[in-house]
């Protein structure tokens, strides 16, 4: 009776292994863009948390401010970019004395401005047109 379950067991193990490999592939290859402060002390990362919703949907992302290997602060956001994956063209960053100012832009949204402070706070700044 144990021999009858062997092909089913192999199939289940194969499906689990394939799902694990696919998840690992997404984790390793998800879009990530990094910029370094002028003095080299801090880095800011734009990280895709998910893929774009099909067919022309939004994509979730995360901004992270790091000092060495330590995350100082993080801010989640949603990018509305006509179903395209986020990348280097969707952000710009300026470094101030006390914060990094990150602007996220997409084809289907007004620019979103985020302040990532070196003291660990992060928030979205309201634009003159209002925040969606």
N, C-alpha and C positions, 0 to 999 in steps of 0.2 A: 504494500500500500504506500510506503514511503517513496517508491520509485515513480508512482503516478504523479506525485506533487512536484517532482524535480523540475520539469519544464516550466511549470507555473512559477516556482520559486526563482528560477533563472530569469524569467521575464520580469518579475517584480524587481529583482536586484538590478537588472539592466535599465529599467525605467527610472529607478531612484538614482542610479549613477549618472544617467543622461541629464536628469534634472539638476543634479549637483554640479555637473560640468557647465551647464548653461548658466546657472546662477553665478558660478565663479567667473565665467567669461564676462558677464555683465558687470560684476564688481570690479574686475581689473580694467575693463575697457570703457567704463563710463566716462563721459567728458569731464575733464578737470583742467582748469587754467590757473596758473600761479603767477603772482606778481610780488616783488620784493621791495620793501621800503628803501628809501635813499640811503639810510645808514646801515642797511642790511640786518637790522635787529628783528624786524617783523616781516611776515609774509601774509598775503591775502589769497584765499583760494575761492574760485567759483567752481562748484561741484554739482553735477547733475545727480539728483536723487532718484529720478525715474526717467523713463523714456517719454517722448511726446505721446499724448493720447492720439489714437488713430481716429480719423484720418488727418484732421487739421486742428488738433487740440493743443492744450497747454502742457507745460512740462514743469515739474517741481524741481527746485534747486536749493542750494544752501551756500551762503557766504560764510567763510570761516577766517578769522584773524588769528594767526599763530605767532608765538614767540618761541623759536626753536621747535621742539617737539610738542609743546604744550599749546592747547587751544585756549586763547584768551576769551573769545566770544564767537558766537555763531548766530546767524539770522536766516530763517527759511523764507522762501519767496516762490511765487508762481510766475513763470515766463509765458507770455502769450505771443508766439512767434510763428503763427501759421503752420504749426505742425513740424517745424524744423527743429533739429537738435541744437541745444545751446552750445556756444563756443566763444572764442576770443572776441568775435565781433559783437557780442551781446553785452559787453561790460566795458567800463572805463573806470579808472581809479586815480585818485590824487591822494597824496600823503601830506597830512598836516602835522603840527607839533603834538597834538593830543589825540588824533584820530585818522582813520582812513575813510575817505568819502568814495563810495562805490555807486556808480550809476548803471542800472540795468535797463537795457532797451530791447524792445521786440517790435516786430512789424505790426502787431495788433494791440499795442498798449502805449500809453504815454510813458516817458522815462520815469523810473522809480529810483529815488535817491536814498541810500542807506548810510548811516554813520556807524562805524565800528570803532569804538573807543579803546584805547590801550588799557584803560582801567577795568575792562570787562563788560561794559554795557554796549548794546547795539539796538538801533531802532530805525524805522523808516521815517523819512522826513516828508511832511505833506508838501505837495507842489502847489503852485498858484492855481492850477486847474482842478485841484482836488485829488484825492486818492481813490482809486477804484476799490 
